[in-house]
Amino acid sequence: MTTIECKSVTKVIKKNTVIDHISLSMHSGKIYGLQGINGSGKTMLMRLISGLIYPTEGEVFINGKCLGKEITFPESLGLLLENPAFLDNYTGLQNLCQLASIKQLVTKEHIRSVIQEVGLDPDDPKKYKKYSLGMKQRIGIAAAYMELPDIVIMDEPTNALDTTGIELVKNILQEQKKRDALVIISCHDLSILRSMSDEIFLLCAGHVQDHIEAPFEKEVSA
């Protein structure tokens, strides 16, 4: 089982407390939603869990190992944050093959199938710089889960997607849950987040204001 535990985690940036004594636990086989207005701390918490930044106070444990002390990053992580970086003059397939060459965990055929799963054509000769916002989002989602990581973190995965794309994301997340991944997502649309998540952490000003488990019998308000 994969576990994440935040123990009284605080992050201060330029004297501004952006995460304020957050304590929470997560485990594999569930989808966790982060809800809150812009600036509430959703993306910062994702960065802390991902090992991209470390807490000013408190500790983040991945499978019992402390980030920044015992491990640098989670050992098996797929990540989609805002404005994912890809090579402008590469196609989607070329970009994902380039990423996959680092760990060499998946085959080119697997990558092709993942591109199809997100609704793109792996044989499309179009370069990334010519992609629409929706296409860029889809290839970013593909990159986050193509290596079947234990932890999948997606910040606003439904951004720039139409209704069909949103349903596609829901299906992808459910497949990650079925294979026992630990999934964390954020979404500005509360109804969409509720339809995707098993639990929701409501963030406000760097705090966890509320924690609600499915079925959601009461409204969550930001």
C-alpha positions in Angstrom: 0.0 0.0 0.0 1.2 3.5 -0.8 0.7 6.1 1.9 1.2 9.9 2.2 1.2 11.6 5.6 1.6 15.3 6.2 2.4 16.1 9.8 1.8 19.8 10.8 3.2 21.0 7.4 3.9 24.7 7.1 5.4 26.6 4.2 6.5 30.2 4.4 7.6 32.1 1.3 8.8 35.6 1.6 7.3 35.9 5.1 4.0 34.8 3.7 2.5 31.6 5.2 1.0 29.7 2.2 0.6 26.4 4.0 -0.3 26.5 7.7 0.1 23.4 9.9 -1.7 21.0 7.6 -1.9 17.4 8.8 -3.6 14.7 6.7 -3.2 11.1 5.6 -3.9 9.5 2.2 -3.5 5.9 0.9 -3.6 4.0 -2.3 -6.8 3.0 -4.1 -8.5 6.3 -3.5 -8.9 9.6 -5.3 -8.5 12.7 -3.2 -9.8 16.1 -4.3 -8.4 19.4 -3.2 -10.9 22.3 -3.3 -10.4 26.0 -2.6 -10.2 29.4 -4.2 -7.1 30.6 -6.0 -4.4 31.1 -3.4 -5.9 28.7 -0.9 -2.8 26.4 -1.0 -3.9 23.6 -3.4 -1.0 23.8 -5.8 1.5 24.5 -3.0 0.4 21.4 -1.1 0.8 19.3 -4.3 4.3 20.7 -4.7 5.2 19.8 -1.1 3.9 16.2 -1.5 5.8 15.9 -4.8 9.1 16.9 -3.3 9.4 20.0 -5.5 9.6 22.1 -2.4 10.2 21.2 1.2 8.2 22.4 4.3 9.5 25.3 6.4 8.1 23.3 9.4 6.6 19.9 9.7 7.2 16.7 7.7 5.8 14.9 4.6 6.2 11.1 4.7 5.9 8.9 1.6 5.5 5.2 2.6 7.0 6.2 6.0 10.1 7.9 4.5 10.5 11.6 5.2 10.8 13.9 2.1 13.9 15.9 2.1 15.6 13.7 4.7 15.3 10.1 3.8 14.2 10.6 0.2 14.4 13.5 -2.3 11.2 12.7 -4.2 8.5 10.1 -4.1 9.9 7.0 -5.7 7.0 6.5 -8.1 5.2 9.7 -9.0 3.3 11.0 -12.0 2.7 14.7 -12.0 0.6 17.3 -13.9 1.1 20.9 -12.7 0.1 24.1 -14.4 1.9 24.8 -17.7 3.6 21.4 -18.2 6.9 21.8 -20.1 7.4 19.9 -23.4 9.7 20.4 -26.4 8.0 22.7 -28.9 9.4 21.1 -32.0 8.6 17.5 -31.0 5.3 15.7 -31.6 3.3 14.4 -28.7 4.6 10.9 -29.2 8.2 12.2 -29.5 7.8 14.2 -26.3 6.4 11.2 -24.3 9.1 8.8 -25.7 11.7 11.3 -24.6 10.3 11.4 -21.1 10.0 7.7 -20.9 13.6 7.1 -22.0 14.8 8.4 -18.6 13.4 5.4 -16.6 12.7 3.0 -19.5 9.7 1.6 -17.7 7.3 1.5 -20.7 7.4 0.6 -24.3 6.7 2.8 -27.3 3.5 0.8 -28.0 2.3 1.5 -24.5 2.9 5.2 -25.0 1.0 5.1 -28.2 -2.0 3.5 -26.4 -1.9 6.1 -23.6 -1.9 8.9 -26.2 -5.0 7.3 -27.7 -6.6 7.0 -24.3 -6.4 10.8 -23.8 -8.1 11.3 -27.2 -5.1 12.2 -29.3 -3.6 10.5 -32.4 -0.1 9.1 -31.7 0.7 9.5 -35.5 -0.3 13.1 -35.6 2.7 14.9 -37.2 1.8 18.2 -35.6 4.5 19.7 -33.3 3.7 20.6 -29.7 4.0 24.3 -30.3 1.0 24.0 -32.7 -1.2 22.2 -30.2 -4.3 23.8 -28.9 -4.7 24.4 -25.1 -6.9 21.3 -24.9 -4.3 19.1 -26.7 -1.5 20.4 -24.5 -3.6 19.5 -21.5 -4.3 16.0 -22.8 -0.6 15.3 -23.5 0.2 16.5 -20.0 -2.3 14.1 -18.5 -0.8 11.3 -20.6 2.6 12.1 -19.3 1.4 12.0 -15.7 0.1 8.4 -15.8 1.9 6.7 -18.7 4.5 5.0 -16.5 1.7 3.7 -14.1 3.2 5.4 -11.0 2.1 4.6 -7.5 1.1 8.3 -6.9 -0.7 10.4 -9.5 -1.0 14.1 -8.9 -2.9 16.3 -11.3 -3.5 20.0 -10.7 -6.7 21.2 -12.5 -6.6 18.3 -15.0 -9.9 19.4 -16.6 -8.6 22.9 -17.6 -9.2 23.7 -21.3 -11.2 20.5 -21.8 -14.7 20.2 -23.2 -17.4 17.9 -21.7 -16.1 14.9 -23.7 -12.6 15.6 -22.4 -13.8 15.8 -18.8 -15.5 12.4 -19.0 -12.3 11.0 -20.5 -10.4 12.3 -17.4 -12.9 10.8 -15.1 -12.4 7.4 -16.8 -8.6 7.7 -16.7 -8.7 8.5 -13.0 -11.0 5.6 -12.2 -8.6 3.3 -14.0 -5.7 4.6 -11.9 -7.7 4.0 -8.8 -8.6 0.4 -9.9 -4.9 -0.4 -10.3 -4.4 0.8 -6.7 -2.7 4.1 -7.4 -3.0 7.0 -4.9 -4.6 9.9 -6.9 -4.7 13.5 -5.9 -6.5 16.1 -8.0 -7.6 19.7 -7.8 -10.4 21.3 -9.7 -12.0 24.8 -9.7 -15.4 23.2 -10.5 -16.7 21.7 -7.3 -19.4 19.5 -9.0 -16.7 18.0 -11.2 -14.4 17.4 -8.3 -17.2 15.7 -6.3 -17.9 13.4 -9.3 -14.3 12.3 -9.4 -13.2 12.1 -5.8 -13.6 9.7 -2.9 -12.6 12.3 -0.4 -12.3 16.1 -0.6 -10.0 18.3 1.5 -11.4 21.9 1.5 -8.5 24.4 1.7 -8.8 28.0 2.8 -5.8 30.3 3.4 -3.4 27.5 3.7 -5.5 25.5 6.2 -7.6 22.3 5.7 -11.0 23.8 6.6 -13.0 20.6 6.1 -12.5 17.0 5.1 -15.5 15.2 3.5 -15.8 11.6 2.4 -18.1 10.2 -0.3 -21.0 9.9 -0.5 -21.1 13.7 -0.3 -24.3 14.3 1.7 -23.7 17.9 2.2 -22.6 20.8 0.1 -19.0 21.9 0.2 -18.6 25.6 0.0 -15.4 27.5 -0.8 
